[in-house]
Amino acid sequence: MADTIENSNAATASTTQAEPTDTTTTTTTTTTTTDEHPEKFFKTVSETVEGLRDTGAEDAEGHPVQEIESMCMNCHKNGTTRMLLTSIPYFREIIIMSFSCPHCGFRNSEVQAAGQIQEKGCKYTLRVETPKDLTRQIIKSDYCACKFAELDIEIPAKRGQISSVEGLLNQVKEDLEGDQPSRKTTDEHLYNQIQEVIEKIKAAIAGQTLPLTVILDDPSGNSWIEFVPGEASHKWSHVEYFRSNEQNSFLGLDVASGSDQPQETNPSGAYAMQTSSLNDYVPMGTTASQQTDKPSGLRNQSESAHVASAAEEDINGEVHTFEVPCPVCHYIAPTHMKVVNIPHFKDVILMSLSCDKCGYKSNEIKTGGAIPAQGRRITLKVTDPDDLSRDILKSETAGLKVPELHLDLTPGTLGGRFTTLEGLLRQVHDELETKVFSETSDSMEVETKTNWTRFLNRLEEATDGKVEFTVELEDPLAGSYIQNPFAPDPDPNMTVEDYDRTFEQNEDLGLNDIHVDSNQPTETTGN
């Protein structure tokens, strides 16, 4: 008996010692699998449905909708909140939430952006011209204001939601109709005024008072209006902008104390770019004693001329590097900058950023010089495949149109680019194809997918030089350029015309707010 108990204890001890080893092995295997294939929380609708089919509705881990018991704010009893983590085509990941209370019947739904606050704010404009446009999908974040211009109605920033143009109008109509019976008894004049607005909304929903302009302004950059490929360029537009201090404060971001004016002193930190004046420039080979003997303020004119020429040569011939925070992971990353001269044009600045931490890369080009008095419009007829090899500079303020392809790039799209015409079209094709078909095309309608396929095939034919087309490059700051192989003689297939900017263009560029009258000398007269 003692031997039996002893053997049993030994077996138990052996089993107890073996269990941690097995557990450790399993944990290690699971960790390795997680590193190689990280869990994807924000799945597309098709992936969610496929996962549900594979695991079954009874499997809690495979259930696409998460349910949480929460308190009802109407009757203060417990209801159910359902959350779905999904992604919207051409947009980003969001969290859709709905609440229902079985006790009082109260229901509520909202949408929240799962990502971070974007680097820039966004402004979407949609011109509703047909009843079908009323079904355009809209994502409105917590910080987005929505305006219907012709109706003079604005929905202030409140809880986020996913809806359509018609859905937002119906919501406004229902909110206004809710208190109409009480208004009719207390203030009949106000009742009549609001009833007129309600009738206008009903007419717009019925498609009787179109066109209608819908404007979404979101400083967080997390709102969106559905885009339909192949439509006229004036119907849909997307503009990104830098936030003001007031908007940053509204988002809860850290705002530097003081006004919007830049600080006079250099900022502290690892990524602050230090600059020095030409008087402090020391030519290569100058010793420390020579620097001490000749203070910067006492250098003669010949040395100053040498300094200026040396500095100019250094700027035009060297690649300058400074450090800035990565816009994705916010770690310090090097940014390289070089000044390049384009023949028969002007000097431009090439900039590139590469983050070793997260792998993010970006490059852009900026034009220098003063703001010209007029904008410039360049039109090129591409009749030969060799025209695709022409250099093209598209500044960040330029818009590009190809009427034959129904391609319209609004100012700000792709940023500044210095490439060839073929390279620019190829980049547009690849980015659209990636966003439309490689990311989230499962919930797209068949007609929309067919239009996208036809549009991308036509764009690829143009990129390969199989069709003739016309490129219209319009830049209100005249900072864009298309190579002229016949320079300095005119190009028979290219026209360049300067035009006066409109008030709206000056407003978008901030030129209407620039006043230089105070800097002009004033005439004084004696008594």
Secondary structure by P-SEA (a helix, b strand, c coil): caaaaaaaaaaaaaaaaaaaaaaaaaaaaaaaaaaaccccccccaaaaaaaaaaccccccccccbbbbbbbbcccccbbbbbbbbbccccbbbbbbbbbbbcccbbbbbbcccccccccbbbbbbbbbcccccccbbbbbcccbbbbbccccccccccbbbbbcaaaaaaaaaaaaacaaaaaaaccaaaaaaaaaaaaaaaaaaacccccbbbbbbbccccbbbbbbcccccccbbbbbbbbcaaaaaaaccccccccccccccccccccbbbbbcccccccccccaaaaaacccccccaaaaaaaaaaaaaaaacbbbbbbbcccccccbbbbbbbbbbcccbbbbbbbbbbbccccccccccccccccccbbbbbbbbbcccccccbbbbbcccbbbbbccccccccccccccccccaaaaaaaaaaaaaaaccccccccccaaaaaaaaaaaaaaaaaaaccccbbbbbbbccccbbbbccccccccccbbbbbbbbcaaaaaaacccccccccccbbbbbcc
